[in-house]
Amino acid sequence: MFSTRVVRQKMGRDEWLQKILITAMVVSLFISVLLPLGDLFSKVFVDSQGNYIGLTNLIHYFSTPALSLSFSNTMYISVVTTLISVSLAFLYAYALTRTDMKGKVFFRYVALLPLFSPTMMHGIALTYLFGNQGLITKGFFGMFEHGIQIELYGPVGIIISEVIYTFPQAYLILAASLMFADYNLYEAAETLGAGKTRKFLTVTLPNVKYGLVSAIFVCFSMSFTDFGAPKVVGGQYNVLATDVYKHVIGQQNLSMGATVGLILILPAILAFIVDRIVERKQSAAITAKSTPYKIVPQSWRDNLYFAYCAVISAAIFILLITVVFASLVKVWPYDLSLSFMHFDFSTVAGEGLEPFWNSLTVSFYSAVAGTIITFLYAYLIEKSRYLKGVRMIGYFLSILPLALPGLVIGLAYIFYFNNPDNPLNWMYGTIAILILANVIHFYAVPFISATSALKKLDREFEMASESMGVPFYKTFFRVTVPMSLPTILEIAVYYFINSMVTISAVVFLYSADFKLASVAIVNMDDAGDVAPAAAMSVLIVLTNILIRIVYEFVTKRLRKRVEAWQTR
């Protein structure tokens, strides 16, 4: 009788604590996501004095030729980038998943290299290759009589940079889609006499159609909202992302900046909705009766795809090597002797190594805070049995940042946290707001990863603990966390790497005495210090690659321990 009373008391305390945590989770997401967005969108309908003016700002934007031209420019860049990036990524993913070519592991890692670099770096690399004094423009410094001339500063340069930026994302989506295939369909088509082309059109493409749609919308949204590449190689070719920067930073016209921010978010929301629909349909198409795809070696096909992947990989390496070389050359292109002088940022707009150390600090704290918050919130939503309606709201708020461009988050935080009447006003201009912006900006993807990992854990753990009167937090720390360590580490690395390379969200929020490395790259490029900007980019890339190598080493050991623990 006494033991039953103790169990009930513990269970009551557990329920009370879980309800408090779930409520706190929803409130925190509401404050950090919805309220800033509300402040941002309210500024669209007021003038600079705060007077309500309805749709005047939107009408003014689209009726002003110079401003509306930015919208059509952005659409053009996004459409062309999407077509090129998805096409290249599809062939690359097909080669790695449907052929028997050699070097798959190597090519898989090369495809992810652009993820480790800020988007500005791609523009800097193109400047050194195709700029007025570029390596290719000048025929490799006179080795060839004629170089290759292209109009780099404008749509061409932006599109090339955006293709590099979006290619890894498209590849990851399409590779995942191509890996899930029912070989029975191919055998049936072959029995009916279908040729290779017909099987591709009637089986392969329909099988990956949802992945294609998802890749198309993701690439379109990313190129539509990117700030780094247009800032470096855009020249006088205005796009929406640079318009926001000019209105807010250059002209202090916050109402018009909010108007452009509203326009920026529309395709992202559309992509978000499509991606949710596609994910449900794609998962529903996979059944237990499906037979894994069988790769049949064909030398001519495998060699052809190997050559294709080699060309794509070479292009990625050329850009990376060019930036490294440019950071080491004394005076491009007049003195090509090597030196580390550009890594001394004390005499340029980068203001020494302090921005790099600041980025390491912000990225570290973003990774720690983001990982703890993300995994805990995913656990409360996925494993708790209480407040189902509130948890559904929490889930919606958790995936909503997937539809928010970084520029919109940064702009929204300006309006919300810079308000003197806001109790959280103390955060504005501090490292705290940079960390919060990074956590919210990159929150959705780790949250989805965490919920996916938690779904794989049997609910019997929680039910057994509950029946024995063990508090849920003990089960969380003793069972859930140890079994999910590989996912937790993956989330931490994701936050760290993205926080190191991001510019869009933090470009509005950093303070004058606390600049970040990505911001320093933009400032140095604006000041004409391109070589030091390349050097700072190299530091970021090397740091992220090192972090990824450590992650790969640690996770191999962790997975072995988790597997051993599960088999006990």
C-alpha positions in Angstrom: 0.0 0.0 0.0 2.8 2.3 0.9 4.7 1.6 -2.4 1.7 2.3 -4.5 1.2 5.7 -2.8 4.9 6.6 -3.6 4.6 5.6 -7.3 1.5 7.8 -7.7 3.2 10.7 -6.1 6.2 10.3 -8.4 3.9 10.0 -11.5 2.0 13.1 -10.5 5.2 15.0 -10.1 6.4 13.7 -13.5 3.2 14.8 -15.2 3.4 18.2 -13.5 7.0 18.7 -14.6 6.4 17.6 -18.2 3.4 19.9 -18.6 5.5 22.8 -17.3 8.3 22.0 -19.7 5.9 21.6 -22.7 4.3 24.9 -21.9 7.7 26.6 -21.5 8.8 25.1 -24.9 5.8 26.6 -26.7 6.1 29.9 -25.0 9.8 30.2 -25.9 9.2 29.3 -29.6 6.3 31.7 -29.6 8.6 34.5 -28.3 11.5 33.7 -30.6 9.6 32.9 -33.8 6.1 34.3 -34.0 6.3 37.6 -32.1 9.4 38.8 -34.1 7.6 37.9 -37.4 4.5 39.8 -36.2 6.6 42.8 -35.5 8.3 42.5 -39.0 5.0 42.2 -40.9 3.4 45.1 -39.0 6.1 47.4 -40.3 5.0 46.7 -43.8 1.8 48.6 -43.2 3.2 51.7 -41.5 5.4 54.6 -42.5 8.7 55.7 -40.9 6.7 57.6 -38.2 4.6 54.5 -37.4 1.4 55.7 -39.0 -0.8 53.1 -40.6 -0.7 53.4 -44.4 -2.2 50.1 -45.6 -0.6 48.6 -48.7 1.2 51.8 -49.7 4.6 50.3 -49.2 3.9 47.3 -51.4 2.3 49.4 -54.1 5.3 51.8 -54.0 7.7 48.9 -54.3 6.1 47.2 -57.3 5.3 50.6 -59.0 8.9 51.8 -58.8 10.8 50.4 -61.8 14.2 50.3 -60.1 12.7 48.4 -57.1 10.4 46.0 -59.0 13.3 45.2 -61.3 15.0 43.5 -58.3 12.1 41.1 -58.1 12.3 40.1 -61.7 16.1 39.8 -61.4 15.7 37.5 -58.4 13.2 35.4 -60.2 15.5 35.0 -63.2 18.5 34.1 -61.0 16.5 31.6 -59.0 14.9 29.8 -62.0 18.1 29.5 -63.9 20.1 28.4 -60.8 17.4 25.8 -60.0 17.4 24.3 -63.5 21.2 24.0 -63.6 21.7 22.9 -60.0 19.0 20.2 -60.0 20.1 18.8 -63.4 23.8 18.6 -62.3 22.9 17.1 -58.9 20.5 14.6 -60.4 23.2 13.1 -62.7 25.7 13.2 -59.8 23.3 11.5 -57.4 22.4 8.9 -60.1 26.0 8.1 -60.7 26.6 7.5 -56.9 23.4 5.4 -56.3 22.7 3.6 -59.6 26.1 2.8 -61.1 29.0 0.6 -60.2 31.7 3.2 -60.8 34.7 3.6 -58.6 35.5 6.3 -56.1 31.9 6.7 -54.7 33.0 7.6 -51.2 35.5 10.2 -52.5 32.9 11.8 -54.7 30.3 11.8 -52.0 32.5 13.8 -49.7 33.6 16.2 -52.4 29.9 17.0 -53.2 29.5 18.3 -49.6 32.6 20.6 -49.6 30.6 23.7 -50.5 28.6 23.3 -47.3 31.8 24.1 -45.3 32.4 27.5 -46.9 30.5 30.8 -46.8 28.7 31.7 -50.0 30.9 34.8 -50.3 33.8 32.5 -50.9 32.4 31.1 -54.1 32.1 34.7 -55.4 35.7 35.4 -54.3 36.9 32.3 -56.1 35.2 33.4 -59.3 36.7 36.8 -59.0 40.2 35.3 -59.0 39.3 33.1 -61.9 37.2 35.3 -64.2 37.7 38.8 -62.8 39.6 41.6 -64.6 42.9 40.1 -63.4 41.6 36.6 -63.2 43.6 33.5 -63.8 41.5 32.3 -66.7 40.7 35.8 -68.0 44.5 36.5 -68.4 45.2 33.1 -70.0 47.0 31.7 -66.9 49.2 34.8 -66.6 50.2 34.8 -70.2 50.8 31.1 -70.7 48.0 31.2 -73.4 47.6 34.0 -75.9 43.9 34.4 -75.3 42.0 34.0 -72.0 38.3 33.3 -71.5 36.3 36.5 -71.0 32.9 36.4 -69.2 30.7 39.2 -67.7 31.4 38.0 -64.1 29.8 40.9 -62.2 26.1 40.4 -62.7 23.7 37.5 -63.3 26.4 35.2 -64.7 28.6 35.4 -61.6 25.6 35.2 -59.2 24.2 32.1 -61.0 27.5 30.3 -60.9 27.9 31.0 -57.2 24.3 30.0 -56.4 24.7 26.7 -58.4 27.8 25.9 -56.2 25.8 26.9 -53.1 22.7 24.9 -53.8 24.3 21.8 -55.5 25.0 19.9 -52.2 21.5 20.4 -51.0 20.0 19.2 -54.3 22.4 16.2 -54.3 21.5 15.1 -50.8 17.8 15.2 -51.5 18.0 13.4 -54.9 20.5 10.8 -53.6 18.1 9.9 -50.8 15.2 9.6 -53.3 17.3 7.5 -55.7 18.4 5.1 -53.0 14.8 4.1 -52.3 13.7 2.1 -55.4 11.6 -1.1 -55.9 13.6 -3.3 -58.2 10.5 -5.3 -58.9 9.3 -2.5 -61.1 12.4 -2.6 -63.2 12.2 -6.3 -63.6 8.6 -6.0 -64.7 9.4 -3.3 -67.2 12.3 -5.4 -68.6 9.9 -8.4 -68.9 7.6 -6.2 -70.9 10.4 -5.4 -73.3 11.0 -1.8 -72.2 14.4 -0.4 -73.2 16.7 1.7 -71.0 15.3 5.0 -72.0 11.7 3.9 -71.5 12.6 2.4 -68.1 14.1 5.7 -67.1 11.1 7.7 -68.2 8.4 5.3 -66.9 10.0 3.9 -63.7 13.0 6.0 -62.5 11.6 9.5 -63.0 8.1 8.7 -61.5 9.9 7.0 -58.6 11.9 10.1 -57.7 9.4 12.7 -58.7 8.8 13.8 -55.1 12.5 14.2 -54.5 12.8 16.2 -57.7 10.0 18.5 -56.7 11.5 18.9 -53.2 15.0 19.6 -54.7 13.5 22.2 -57.1 11.7 24.1 -54.4 14.7 24.0 -52.0 17.1 25.3 -54.6 14.7 28.0 -55.7 14.1 29.1 -52.2 17.9 29.1 -51.3 18.9 31.1 -54.4 15.9 33.4 -54.0 16.9 34.5 -50.5 20.8 34.2 -50.6 22.7 37.4 -49.7 26.4 36.4 -49.9 26.9 35.7 -53.6 25.0 38.7 -54.9 26.9 40.9 -52.4 30.3 39.8 -53.8 29.7 39.3 -57.5 26.4 41.1 -58.1 27.9 44.4 -59.1 25.0 46.7 -60.1 22.6 43.8 -60.6 20.2 44.3 -57.8 18.3 41.4 -56.2 15.8 41.3 -53.3 18.4 40.1 -50.7 20.8 43.1 -51.5 17.8 45.4 -51.6 16.9 44.5 -48.0 20.5 45.2 -46.9 20.6 48.6 -48.7 17.2 49.7 -47.3 18.0 48.7 -43.7 21.8 49.3 -43.4 22.3 52.0 -46.2 19.1 54.0 -46.1 17.8 53.2 -42.6 14.4 52.7 -44.3 13.1 49.9 -42.1 9.5 50.0 -43.5 10.7 49.3 -47.0 13.2 46.7 -45.7 10.3 45.0 -44.0 8.3 45.1 -47.3 11.1 43.4 -49.2 11.4 40.9 -46.3 7.7 40.0 -46.7 8.3 39.4 -50.5 11.3 37.3 -49.7 9.4 34.9 -47.4 6.6 34.1 -49.9 8.6 31.6 -52.0 10.1 30.1 -48.9 6.7 29.4 -47.4 5.5 27.9 -50.7 8.6 25.7 -50.7 8.0 24.7 -47.1 4.4 23.6 -47.8 5.4 21.7 -50.9 8.3 20.0 -49.0 5.9 18.9 -46.2 3.5 17.4 -48.8 6.3 15.7 -50.7 7.8 14.2 -47.6 4.5 12.5 -46.6 3.8 11.1 -50.1 7.4 9.9 -50.5 7.4 8.1 -47.2 4.1 6.5 -48.0 5.4 5.2 -51.3 8.0 2.9 -49.5 6.6 -0.5 -48.5 8.0 -3.6 -46.9 7.5 -5.6 -50.1 9.9 -3.4 -52.0 13.1 -5.0 -53.3 16.4 -3.0 -53.1 17.7 -1.8 -56.4 20.4 -4.1 -57.9 23.3 -2.4 -59.6 24.5 -4.3 -62.7 28.1 -3.4 -63.7 28.4 -1.8 -67.2 31.9 -0.6 -68.0 31.0 2.1 -70.5 28.2 3.5 -68.4 30.3 3.4 -65.2 33.3 5.1 -66.9 31.1 7.8 -68.4 29.6 8.7 -65.0 33.0 8.5 -63.4 34.2 11.1 -65.9 31.2 13.3 -65.2 31.7 13.1 -61.4 35.4 13.8 -61.9 34.6 17.0 -63.8 32.1 18.2 -61.2 34.6 17.4 -58.4 37.4 19.1 -60.3 35.3 22.3 -60.6 34.6 22.3 -56.8 38.3 21.6 -56.1 39.4 24.4 -58.5 37.3 26.9 -56.7 38.6 25.9 -53.3 42.3 25.7 -54.4 42.0 29.1 -56.1 40.9 30.7 -52.9 43.6 29.0 -50.9 46.2 30.1 -53.5 44.9 33.6 -53.6 45.2 33.8 -49.8 48.8 32.9 -50.0 50.0 35.0 -53.0 51.6 38.3 -52.0 50.2 40.6 -54.7 47.9 39.1 -57.3 48.8 38.9 -60.2 52.1 40.8 -60.0 54.0 39.0 -57.2 53.0 35.3 -57.0 55.4 34.4 -54.3 53.8 32.7 -51.4 53.3 34.3 -48.0 51.0 34.2 -45.0 50.8 38.0 -44.9 47.1 38.1 -45.8 46.3 36.1 -42.6 47.4 39.1 -40.6 44.1 41.0 -40.7 45.2 43.8 -38.4 45.8 46.3 -41.2 42.6 45.6 -43.2 38.8 46.0 -42.7 38.8 42.5 -41.1 40.2 44.1 -37.9 42.6 41.3 -37.0 41.7 37.7 -36.0 39.1 38.8 -33.5 36.1 38.2 -35.8 37.3 34.6 -36.4 37.6 34.0 -32.7 34.2 35.6 -32.2 32.7 33.3 -34.8 34.3 30.2 -33.0 32.7 31.4 -29.8 29.3 32.1 -31.3 29.3 28.8 -33.2 30.3 26.8 -30.1 27.6 28.3 -28.0 25.1 28.0 -30.8 26.0 24.3 -31.1 25.7 23.7 -27.4 22.5 25.7 -26.8 20.9 24.6 -30.1 21.6 20.9 -29.5 20.3 20.9 -25.9 17.1 22.9 -26.9 16.5 21.0 -30.1 16.8 17.5 -28.6 14.9 18.4 -25.4 12.0 20.0 -27.4 11.9 17.0 -29.8 11.8 14.6 -26.8 8.9 16.5 -25.2 6.9 16.5 -28.5 7.7 13.0 -29.5 7.8 11.1 -26.2 5.5 12.9 -23.8 1.8 11.9 -23.5 0.5 15.1 -22.0 -1.0 18.3 -23.6 -1.4 16.8 -27.1 -2.8 20.0 -28.5 0.0 22.2 -27.1 2.6 19.7 -28.4 1.0 20.0 -31.9 1.5 23.8 -31.7 5.0 23.2 -30.6 5.7 20.9 -33.6 4.3 23.5 -36.0 6.5 26.3 -34.4 9.5 23.9 -34.6 9.3 23.3 -38.3 8.2 26.9 -39.2 11.8 28.2 -39.2 12.3 25.9 -42.3 10.3 28.5 -44.2 12.1 31.6 -42.8 15.1 33.0 -44.7 18.0 34.2 -42.6 17.5 37.8 -43.7 13.9 37.7 -42.6 14.9 36.3 -39.2 17.6 39.0 -38.8 15.3 41.8 -39.8 12.5 40.5 -37.6 14.9 40.5 -34.6 15.9 44.1 -35.2 12.2 45.2 -34.9 11.4 43.0 -32.0 14.5 43.1 -29.7 15.4 46.7 -30.5 12.1 47.9 -29.1 12.7 49.7 -25.7 9.4 48.4 -24.4 10.4 44.8 -24.9 11.7 43.2 -21.6 14.2 41.2 -23.8 15.7 44.5 -25.2 18.9 43.8 -23.2 19.7 41.0 -25.7 20.0 43.4 -28.6 23.6 44.1 -29.6 25.0 41.2 -27.4 26.3 37.8 -28.3 23.0 36.3 -27.0 21.0 37.6 -29.9 23.5 36.2 -32.4 23.3 32.8 -30.7 19.5 32.9 -30.7 19.3 33.9 -34.3 21.6 31.0 -35.3 19.6 28.5 -33.2 16.2 29.6 -34.7 17.7 30.0 -38.3 18.9 26.4 -38.3 16.5 24.8 -35.8 14.1 23.0 -38.1 16.5 20.5 -39.8 18.0 19.3 -36.5 14.6 19.1 -34.9 13.4 16.8 -37.7 16.5 14.7 -37.4 16.0 14.5 -33.6 12.3 13.4 -33.9 13.2 10.9 -36.6 15.9 9.4 -34.2 13.4 9.4 -31.3 10.7 7.6 -33.3 13.1 4.7 -33.7 13.4 4.2 -30.0 10.8 1.8 -28.6 8.2 3.5 -26.3 8.6 0.5 -24.0 11.5 2.3 -22.4 9.2 5.1 -21.2 6.3 2.8 -20.3 8.6 0.5 -18.3 10.1 3.4 -16.4 6.7 4.9 -15.7 5.4 1.6 -14.4 8.4 1.2 -12.0 8.0 4.8 -10.8 11.3 6.0 -12.4 11.1 9.8 -13.1 11.1 10.5 -16.9 14.2 12.7 -16.6 16.2 9.7 -15.3 15.1 7.6 -18.3 15.9 10.6 -20.5 19.5 10.9 -19.3 20.2 7.2 -18.7 18.6 5.6 -21.8 17.4 8.1 -24.4 20.5 10.3 -24.5 23.1 7.5 -24.6 21.2 5.7 -27.4 20.8 8.9 -29.4 24.4 10.2 -29.0 25.3 9.9 -32.7 22.3 12.0 -33.6 23.0 14.5 -30.9 26.6 14.9 -32.1 25.4 15.3 -35.7 23.0 18.1 -34.6 25.9 19.8 -32.8 28.1 19.7 -35.8 25.3 20.9 -38.0 24.8 24.0 -35.8 28.5 24.7 -35.5 29.3 24.5 -39.3 26.2 26.5 -40.3 26.9 29.2 -37.6 30.4 29.6 -38.9 29.4 30.2 -42.6 26.1 32.1 -42.2 25.9 35.8 -43.0 22.2 36.4 -43.8 20.7 36.4 -40.3 23.6 37.9 -38.4 24.5 40.7 -40.8 21.8 42.9 -39.2 22.5 41.9 -35.6 26.2 42.1 -34.9 27.6 45.0 -32.9 30.5 47.3 -33.9 32.7 45.8 -31.2 31.8 42.1 -31.9 32.1 41.3 -35.6 31.9 37.8 -37.0 34.2 36.2 -39.6 31.5 36.1 -42.2 30.7 39.8 -41.6 34.5 40.6 -41.8 34.6 38.9 -45.2 31.9 41.1 -46.5 33.5 44.2 -45.0 37.0 43.3 -46.5 35.5 42.6 -49.9 33.7 46.0 -49.8 37.0 47.7 -48.9 38.8 46.0 -51.8 40.8 43.7 -49.4 39.9 40.6 -51.5 43.0 38.6 -50.6 42.4 38.9 -46.8 38.8 38.0 -47.4 40.0 34.9 -49.2 42.3 34.1 -46.2 39.4 34.5 -43.7 37.3 32.2 -45.9 40.1 29.6 -45.9 40.2 29.7 -42.0 36.4 29.0 -41.9 36.7 26.1 -44.4 39.6 24.5 -42.6 37.9 24.8 -39.3 34.7 23.2 -40.6 36.5 20.4 -42.3 38.5 19.7 -39.1 35.2 19.6 -37.1 33.7 17.2 -39.7 36.7 14.9 -39.5 36.5 14.7 -35.7 32.8 14.1 -36.0 33.3 11.2 -38.4 36.0 9.7 -36.1 33.9 10.0 -32.9 30.6 8.8 -34.4 32.1 5.6 -35.7 33.1 4.7 -32.1 29.8 5.9 -30.7 27.7 3.8 -33.1 29.7 0.7 -32.1 29.0 1.4 -28.5 25.3 2.1 -29.0 25.0 -1.1 -31.0 26.8 -3.0 -28.3 24.6 -1.4 -25.6 21.4 -2.3 -27.6 22.3 -5.9 -27.9 22.8 -6.4 -24.2 
